[in-house]
Each structure stands twice: as structure tokens, then as C-alpha cells.
């Protein structure tokens, strides 16, 4: 038996793993499956993360064959839902609907393809320095930033840029995050300010995150999953997919979007952690008024 940490609705707790819980090293098909905190999976790891609409997260490791048994479903971890997804070496976040069926995949460029990987740089005052206008780069965060707020705002203006954090409790952006180009991918972090998908940031994604400010999506084809938003959520772009998004403030999402497992909450004790007792109602796409 083993234990693993789980991120669900922002709560970390311990699960005892048994054969039934899906934590064995001898899973059918050769996969190693753990119910755990997918936001902390490092870039370059031999793993895929499955995010369920109910907030349960599975980390699937190894190069198994066929579908992977996660919960009650056998999930196809491969596909061609987007860029890089047809490469068997690509990491992926696999999003499930409330019936356990795959909604979409968000895939990341494989290390083996010679992808340019750069650590985010900070100056003596802790201010951010990013590769400017560099397309296709993966930006990671050095371990010495874990748990400490990175000062300043971050703007992603290169095409196909990946901003890959170390987890919501580890990578903390003290300012705002602006997505200003197409096919941007952001995961595994906390943003203390606002997140803005500008109109020229189509087919971009944000997953496994905490946003203390507002989330505003003007672009088309956005994918949002497993994030808690303590401000407002506004999605005006077309064809957005939202899976397990929690909101404390106002909710105004284009009625043509896909919403699976989204919910309201009220952080009554202002600790920026969503407890079970603070969960509200399920929310559909549209503006509830």
C-alpha cells in the first residue's frame, strides 16, 4: 500500500492506495495509475494527467498499451485533439466529462523533439524576465522559486509558448497573467492577480491553477480545467471548454461553450482554500443572471 496527495477543489488530503483504488504497479496494459495531485507533475515526466469533471485527478505513468482504467472508465490517453497529441512521447492532460468520457486533450511538446526549454529568470528584486517573442518555447520555474511569489506581471506573446509551473502551492505569480498569442499553454500555478486571454490568443489553455483575481477569456477555442477562481469568470470567445472550474464571483460564460462539472463556492474564512463546506451549486454555461 502507498499514499498519495490529491488536489480536489483546492483541498489536499491523503488517499490510501490499494489494488481497488488503482495505485498498483501492475495495472492492465502496463500503466501505473495513481489518484493524486497532477499539478505537481514536472515537465518531461513520463506521465499523463487525467482530470475528471468531479475534480478527481489521476496521474498515469509509463508507456502502457490500450486504454487506462481510471475510476470506472477505461480512458484512451492518445488522440489527435490538438497540437502534439499524435506524438506518443508527448505529455498530455486528458479532460473527462461527467460521464467519464474524454472531452479533449491538452498536449505538450515532447522533450525528445529538441524543444527549447528555459527556466524563468528573475532579477535581484524578484522581477520576471521571459524569453521575448520566442515561439514554441517551454518555460519552467526553478525550484528556488517554490512557495515564493514571483514579482511582476507575465505576458506570453510568442506563438505556442508553454508556461509550466511546479504546482499551485509552489509556483505563485504575484501579478497578472496575459495570454497574447495563439496556442499558449499554462498549467500548475497560482496567479494572485487577473488572467486575461486576449482576443489574439486562440486555442490556448489554462489548467490546474488557482486565480485570486478574475478570469477573462476573449479568444476562441480556450480550454480551462481544474481551476479555482476567487474573482469573476467571463468567457466571451467561441467554442470554449471548461471542466471542473470553480468560481466565487460572477459567472458569465458564452452559452455555446462546453461546461462539465463547474461549480460555485464561497471562501467564507478568506484562506484561499475551498473546503467542502464552502462548495455551492453546480453551474452550466451561460449567465445565471
N, C-alpha and C positions, 0 to 999 in steps of 0.2 A: 504494500500500500504506500501511497505517497500523498503529498498535499500540494495544492496549487492555489495561487491568488486569483480571484475573479473580479473583473470590473463590470458591474451591472448597475445602471442608474447611478454611477458615481460611487457605489459602495464597494469597498474591498472586504472580502471575507474569505474564509478558508473552506475548501471542499475536500473531503476525504475521497480519494480516487480508488475505485475498485474496477474489476472487470466490467461490472454493470455500468459504472459511470463513464466508461470509455477512456481510461487512463492507462491501459496496458501497453507494453511494448510489442504485443503480439496481435495487433488489430488485423482483421481481414483485409487483404490487399496489400499488406506491408506498411500501412500508415501507422504513425504514433500520434494518438489524439489525446489532448489534454483540455479540460474545461478551465480556462484561465484568462489572464489579462493580456489581450492581444495588442494593446497599445505599447507594450514594452518589448515587442519583438524587434530585434535590430535589423537594419538594412543589410542584406546579404545573407541572412539566415536561411537555412533550408526549411522553410515553413510557409504555410498559408494560413490566413486567419478567416474564420467563418463567423459572421455577425448575424445573429438571429433577430427577428423583429421584436421578440420579447426581451432583448437585452443580453441573452446568454451568448458567450463568446467561446469559440473553440480554436485552439491552436493545433494545426495539423502539420506534422513534421515528416520528413522522409520523402522518398521517391516511390511511393506505392503505385499500384495499378488499379484501375477502375475507380468507382465512386468510394467516398469515405463515409463511414457510418458515424454521423454526428447527431446525438439525440435520437429521435425516432426516424430520421431520414438518412438515406444514402445520397450524399451530395456530390455532384460532378464538379471537381475542382478545376477542370480545364474548360476552355471555351474561347470564343473569339468576340467577346463583348466589347473589347476596346484595344487600344494600342498595347503591345507586348503580350497580350493574353494567349496568343497562339504559340508562345515560346515555353516549352516545358520547364525551363530553368527560371522563369520569371516568378517573383513573389506576387501574391495576389491577396486581396481582401474580397471575400465572397459574401454577398449580401443575400439573406433569405427573407421571404415574405412570411406572413403569419401562418401559412400552411407548410412552411419548411421548404418551399421551392425557391430556386435561385432567381433573384430579380436581376442582378447584374454582377459583374466583376470589375474591380479596380486593380489594375496590374502595374507593376513597377519594372523598370529596365533591369535586366539581369546583369550582375557584376561581370560575368564571363564575356559579355559583349563589348568590353572595353569602355563602359560608361564612365564619364568623368565624375568622380566623387570628391567633393570638397567639404571640409569642415567649416561651419560658420565661424567667422573671426570676430573678435571683439577687441576694442582698444582699451587703454588703461582705465577709462571711465565706464567700461562695460557696454559701450555702444556697438551696434551691429554693423558689420561690413559683409556684403554679399557679392558674389561674382556678378558683375554688371552685364546685362544683356547676353548672357551665355546660355545658348539653347541646349536642352537635353541634359543639363547637369543635375546630379543628386546632391543636395545639401544636407549634411548631417550635423549633429550638435556634439561637441566634445564632452566627455564625461565630467570634466571640471565645471560644466555649467549646470549639472544636475541639481535640482532643488533651488537654484538661484535664479531670480528674474533677470532675463536678458534685456537690457535697456533699449529703448527706442522702438521705432516702428519698422516693420518689414514689408517690402514691396517686391513681389515676384513679377518681373517684366520680361523674362526670357521665355521662349516657347518650350513647352514640355518640361518645365522645371519641377523637380520633386523636393519638397521640404519635409524631411523625415525626422521626427522627434523621437526622444527616448521614453516617452510616456507622459501622461497628463500630470503626474506629480513630480516629474523630473525636468521636463522642458517647459519653461514658462516665459512667454513673450510679454514684456511689461507694457508694450504699446499696442498699436493696431496692426492688423494684417490685411494687406491689399493684394488681390489677385488681378493682374493686369495683362495676362496673356493666355493663349489657349492651352488646353491640356495640362494645366498645372495640377499637381497632386500634393496634398498636405495631410499629414497624419501624426497622431501620437503627441499632442501638446496641449498646453493651456494658453489661451490668449486673454490677457487681462483687459484689453480694450475691445474694439469692434473688429469684425471680419467682414470684408466687402468684396464680393465677386463683381468686378466691374463688367460692363456690357461687352468688352472685348476679351473676356476670359471664358470662352465657350468650352464645353466638355471638360470642365475641371471638377475636382473632388476635394472633400474635406471629411476625414474620418477619425474616429476615436479621439475625441477632443473635449475640452471644456472652454466655453466662451463666457467671460464675465460681463461683456458688453452685449452689443446687438449683432445679429447676423443678417446681412442684406445681400441678396443674390439677384443681380440684374441680367446675368448671362444665361445662355441656353444650355441645356444638357448637363446641368450640375448634378453631382452625386454627393449626398450628405448622409452620414451614418454614424450612429452611436456617439452622439454629441449632446452635451447639456448646455443650454443657452440661458443665461441668467437675465438677459435683456429680452429684446423682441426678435422675432423671426419674420422676415419679409422675403418672399421669393416671387419675383415678377417675371423671371425668364421662363421660357417654354421647356417642356419635357424634363423637368427635374425629378429626381428620385430621392426620397427621404425615408430612411429606415432607422427606427428607434431614435428619433430626435425628441429631446425634452425641452420645454420652454417654460420660463416663469412669466415672461411679459406677454406682449401681444403676439398673436399668430395670424399672419396674412400670407397665405401660400396660394399660388395660382391653382385654380380648381382642376386644371388639366394635368397637374403633377401626380406622381405616384407616391402615396404615403402609406407606410407599413409600420405599425407599432409605435407611432408618435404619441406623445403624452404631455400633459401639463404638470407642473409641480410648483410648490411654494416653499422657498427656503426660509422657513419661519425663524430659525435661530441664526440666520446670516453667517453660517460657517462654510458656505460654498460647497457643501456636500449634501446630496439629495438622499435623505433617509426614506425608508418605506412609508413612514407615517406622513411624509411630505408630498407623496405622489398624488396627482389629481386624476382627471379624466383622460380617456383616450381622445385623440384629435385626428380628424380627417383633413384632407386637403381642402383648401378654400378658406374663407374668412368667417369664423363662427359668430362674428358680429360684435 
